[in-house]
Amino acid sequence: MTNTCATGCGRPTRDQRLLCDHHVWELEQALSDETHGLPELIDQLTTTLTRQAKMTEPNGARGAEQPVPFDGRASVALNELRVVLVGWTQVLMETHQLDAPDDTLAAMGRFLLGRMDMIASHEAAVEIHDQITRACSSAWHVVDRAAPRLFVGVCDWVSQEDRSSEAVFGHVAIPCGSWLYAKVGAKEVSCPKCGRAYDVRVSRDRLWEALSDVLMTIAEIVSWGVQLEYIDSRNTKRVRNLLDQWVKRKRITAHVVNRHGRGLFPFGETLTSAMAATRKKAA
């Protein structure tokens, strides 16, 4: 009888492991020295804290009227990361009589990364996986909030383990599914979960193609247009009013009506027409 992952995902495990290869891989990605791994996360959090410190006055007190650029979440995320890494490092040290690594997050990350078999077979394997990946994911979220980002799509990568599992056991291979946000002006973006790199322009084009024929309300079309930065946020009201006028004048006609009685229009065609009309009026 094949044992399955203790997380409940249904994937098979190997040897005496409690975690499947996919969940071990997720943990390896979180602790990895590669791009978007733990060392980069630590650097990004430290940079965020440094930027916050530079916005304070020389004596350490902020000016009364000066807004706080960051709310201290980077400090909280860094502390939570330390608590998790220190805790599980100590557990493995005590369980297997191991020497202690240097007292740095990077060193503890390498310590844990080099002991995946121990972790995958540990009675608390699921807890170790969940706490570390959750702490890293939350920290990356803090980093991402610190800089303007552009939504470019959704990660569609499927791991080789999942592909093999689908072929052998019939399990449905589930794509990563993480939302991709690129820094403004960046040519590439890496998935925060699996690390796969995407070309920003290509991903944006694919996103447009995917959304183009989707039927949406006028409010949804404008909202997505702003989120994808096809519409300047300063022109939100102007574009919304224009489309509302077109609906009243029957210049555009809803393809269907949703259960709330609101008309649904094709995203791509409607937004393109509105953008063209807006540019024409501004010229």
N, C-alpha and C positions, 0 to 999 in steps of 0.2 A: 504494500500500500504506500502510495506517495504522500509524504507529509507536505502540508501547505504552510504558507507564511503565517506567522503568528499575528500579523497585522490584520488578517481577515481579508486580504486582497484576493485570495484564491490561487495565487501563483505557487508553483512547487518550490521546495527548498532542497538543498544538497547536504549530504553528510548529516552532521548533527546540528546544522544551523537552524535558527528559529526565524531568520529573515531570508526572503527570496533574493535572487541576484539583483532585481530591480531596486529594492529598498536599500540593499548594500550600496548599490551604485549611487543612489540619491545621497546617502551619507558621505560617500567618497567625494561627490561633487561639492558638497557643502564644505568639506575640510581640505579640498584640493589646493595645491600650490599653483594650479593653472589659472588662466584668465577667469575672472569672476569667482575665484576661490576665496578661502579664508584670509590669506595675507592681503589681498586687494580690499576685501571688506573692512579689515582693520584699518588700513590706510585711509579709506574713504571716510570712515567714521571719525578718525583722528583729524582729517582735513576739515570735516564739518565742524568739529569742536574748536579747531584753531580759528576758523572763520568767525565763529561765534565770539571767541575771546577778543578778536581784533575789533569787534563792534562795541566793546566796552570802553569806558574812560580809563585813563592811566592809573587811577587809584582803584580800579576794579568795579566801580559803581557805574551803572548805565545812566545816561542823561535822562531826565524826567520825561522829555518829549520824544526820545529816540525809541523807535519800535524795536522789539527783539526779533532779529532775523530768524532765529531758530528757538524752539521752545524747550530745549534740553532733552529732547528725545534721543539724540545721538549719545548723550551721556548715559541715559537709562539703558539703551540698547547695548552699549559697550559693557556696562555692569552686568546685565543679564547674560550676555555671552560669556563673560568671565565666570559667573556663578555656575553655569552649565558645564563649561569645559573643565574647570577646576574640580567640580563634583564628580564627574565621570572618570576623569583622570585618576583621582584618588581611589575610586572604586576598583578600577582595573589594577592599580598598583597594589592594593591590599589583597585582592583576590588571587593575583598571580605572582605576588612577591617581586614586583618590578621596581627598578630604580626610577626616581622622580626626574622628569624633564626640567628644563629651565623654567623659571616662573614668568613665562610670557605666553600670551594667547597663541602666538604663532608656533611656539615650541610644543605646547599642549595639543594643538591641532595636528602637528606632525606625529606626535606620540600616538594619538588616537587613530590617525589615518593608517599608520603602520601596523595596526592591530585589528583589522577588520574581521578576521576569523574569530578572534576572542569575543568581539562585540556581537557578531552575528550568532554566536553560540551561547551568549550570556543569558541568564534567566530574565534579565531586564532589557533585552535587546530592543524590544519595541519602544520602551520608554527612552532608551538612549537615542534611538533614531529620531523619535518624535521631538524630543527636547532640543537636540542639536539642530535639526533641520528647521524647526520652528523659530529658534533663536536667530539663526542665520537669515531666514526669510524675513523676519520682522526687522532685522537690522538693515537689510538691503532696502526694505520699504522706506525706512527713515532716510537712507542715503538718496533714494530716488526722489523723495519729496523735497530735497534740498536744492534741486536744480530744475529749471524748466525742461519739460519733456514733451515729446510728440508721440502720440499713439500711432503705431505703424502696423499693427496686426496681432495675430495670435499664433503662438508656436505650434506647429503641426508635426513636430518630430516624434517618432516612435522608436523606442530603444530596441536594440537587437534582441535583448532578452524577451521583450514583449512579442516581437515578431516570431521568435522561435516558439514561444509558449502558445501563440495563436495557431501556428502550424502543427505543433505536436499534440496539444491538449484541447484545442478548439476555443481557447479563451479569446475574447475580443480584445484586440490591441487598441489601447486607448492613447491618443496623442497627448503630449505634454499639456497643451492647453493654456499655458501662461500668457498673459497679455504682454505685449512688447512695447516698451516706451523708450524712444531714442532721445539722446540729448539733441537740442536744436542745432542743426548744422552737421551732425554726425553722419558719416557715410555707412557705418555698420552699427548694428545693435546685437547684443548677446542676450539670450534668454536668461532671466534671473534664476531659473530653476535647473534647466539642463545644460545651459552654457552654449547651445548651438548659436552660431553667428548667422545673421541675416543682413542682406543688403537693404538699406532703408528705402531707397527709391523703388526697388523691385517689390518689396513688401507693401509699400504704399499703393503701388499699381494693382497688386493682387487684392488688396483690401477694397480698393475702389471697384474692381470687377465683381467682387463678392457682394458688395452692398448695392451695386448699380440698379439691379432689378428688384431689390427688396421693397415691399410696399410699407410706407410709414405715414404717420400723421404729419401735418405741417410742422407741429412743434418738434417732433422727433427728427425730421429732416434738418431743421435749423440747428437743433442741439448737436446732432452728429456732425453737421457742417462746421460748427464751431470747434468741437472736440478734435476733429481731424485737421483743423486750421485751414479749411477751404474758405471759411468765412471769418473775417476779422471780428473778434469779439466786440469791438466798438460798433460794428454794423449789425449786430444781432437783431435789434428792434427794427431796423430799417428793412432787412430782408424778410423778417416775419410779417411786417405790415404789408410788404409788397405781395407776398404769397397769399395772404388773407384776402387782399383785394382781387387777386386773380381768381380765387375760388368764388368770391361773390359775383364777379363779372362772368364767371364760367369760362374764363380763358384756359383754365386747367380743370379737368374733370376727374373725380375720384374713380379709381378702378373698382374698389369695393368699399363697404362701410364696416367698421369694426363693431363689436358688441356694445360700445358706448355711443354709437351713432356718429362717430367721427370718420371722415373720409380718409382713405389711404391712397397715397400717390407713389409712383416709382422714385426712389431716392435720387439716382443718377440724373435722369432726365429733368426732374423738377429743380434740383439744386443747380445744375448747369445753366438752365434757363434763367434762374434768379440771379446767378453770379454775372451772367452776360448782361442782363438788364441793368444791374447795379453799376457795372463798369461803364456802360453806355451813358448812364445818367451822370456819372462822375466826370466823364470826358468833356 
